[in-house]
Structure formats: C-alpha cells, structure tokens
Amino acid sequence: MATSKFSAQIHFFLLFTLIIKIKGNEIEHESKYPIVVSTWAFVDAARVAWSVVDAGFSAVDAVVEGCSTCELLQCDGTVGPGGSPNENGETTLDALIMDGATMEVGAVAAMRYVKDDIRAVRLVMQYTEHTLLVGEQASVFAISMGLPGPMNLSSEDSLQKWTKWKENDCQPNFRKNIAPLNSCGPYHPEGRSNFGQTSSYLNLVESDTPKVSQINIHNHDTISMAVIDKAGHVAVGTSTNGATFKIPGRVGDGPIAGSSAYADDEVGACGATGDGDIMMRFLPWSENI
C-alpha cells in the first residue's frame, strides 16, 4: 500500500542509473568512460561537466562545475538564486554532493545569502566531518570558507511572483488542516479558535480532508547530475531552490542522500526530481542502488 501511494504521488521524476560491473578489483568497462548524465534538458550544465571530466579531472570536480553552471544560468528558475520564493518572499538553496569512491557526503539546506550552493556543499565535504549544514549557519560557514556573501538571493522576477501570490490570498500553498482557509494567515490549527482552545476530536477528524499536492512541473525542479570519470569513479550532485511558496524552513529531498541522489563506486549512481516531501519518506534511490 505504501509503495503504491508513493508511486502515485511522485510527479515528473527522472531516474538515471549508471551501472558498473566489478570483476575482481578492476572495473569492467561496458562503455567508454567518462559519462555525464543529468535530469532534464540542462544541456549547458552537462557540456561543462563533460569538458571537465574529459580533461581528466575527477567526477566530483565535474559534478560541481556542471551544477554550478545551472545555478549561474538559473535553470528553469528553480536552480540557483532568483527563483522559488517561500511564503516570506525569500529564496533559499538546497544542495548535495556524494563521492561514490569514499561515500562522503556534503550538503546544505535552506541556505541563505550565498548563491553558490554546490560549491558550499563541497566545502562541507572537504573541510568538516559533518554531512549537512542548515540555514543561516550554513551561510556563515560558506562565507568563512571564502564563498561570496552575504547577498540577497531574491530577484525582480521572484519578488513579482511572490507579490502576485500574496494578492491571490496566498493560494495555492502547502498548509493543511488550518484556518482561516484562502487567506495569508496568521494561521492556527483547524477547529482551534486560539491557542489552547480546541474543539472536540470528532470535529477535527471530520474536517481533515485530503489536500492535492501542490508540487508540479511549474513550481519545482532540481538538477541531479551523475558522472563517471576516466578512473571509473562515480559522483552525484543536486542543486535546487526548492518548491515555490514553501513554508519557511521547509527542506525537500535535494540535500538528503538516498532521497534525491546516491552514488557508490561498486554499483553506480542515481538521482531524481519530484515531490521531495514524499520522496524523503521512502529513500527510493538508496534502495535502487
């Protein structure tokens, strides 16, 4: 039942898997390396990654440069700065990189004020023993390690989109079982007139109606990129500014290893884009690897 529900609620996902057969301690090359694979038609990002790995640099180097290109180009408005405002009109960034040779992971989530999120996650992986840094403290770390900032990650386009959303009574949004409906809040739990005063349990149950997912191809996206370098090592990375009009503080699947992407030299790599709030419940790509 859980699996079918998961399948029904994942929209617009792309899955890629790079299979490496192991023979003893050597990689059996079924095709000529290097290889670069990316979600969506982010051709410029793939070309940059290819030029890096084809020149003899590592899979990690190629993933960083490829995803960084998408951030610079603001691919689909959902990668890099200047897109996907949250309920407060602010753009924040999520990213991940995983090295299939060492199984190391670096990630940032809800990062503010720093536009280079894929470079930030490499710094996390290289210069800390942590896996994930979040929010403003992720920004402080990235800036302390030499990335430019602080800066405003919003753009004229993202602020216009947010203004129109506010004028439309903040619809659609990602809240459920709240009141008042069809407004910009302030919100409180449905059936509760104010804090500490709750209606009967029966009333809460009766009003708990399912809400259609707000994730669709027009309000979210992620670049997931996998690379096999000339030495046969695998790396994968993701970069996104998340779901449009998300509740501030929301983190999707992008920076979660096994949810958005996964890499293992002995098997391969995979990645996806879809409804991250659903994907995190099932860790689909770690299971596929």
Buried (B, 14 or more C-beta within 10 A) or exposed (E): EEEEEBEEBBBBBBBBBBEBEEEEEEBEEEEEBBBBBBBBEBEBBBBBBBBBBBEEBBBBBBBBBBBBBBBBBBBBBBBBBBBBBBBEBBBBBBBBBBBBBEEBBBBBBBBBBBBBBBBBBBBBBEEEEEBBBBBBEBBBBBBEBEBEBEEBBBBEEBBEBBEEBBEEEBEBBBBEEBBEEEEBEEBBEBBBEEEEEEEEEEEBEEEEEEEEBBBBEEBBBBBBBBBBBBEBBBBBBBBBBBBBBBEEEBBBBBBBBBBBBBBBBEBBBBBBBBBBBBBBBBBBBBEBB
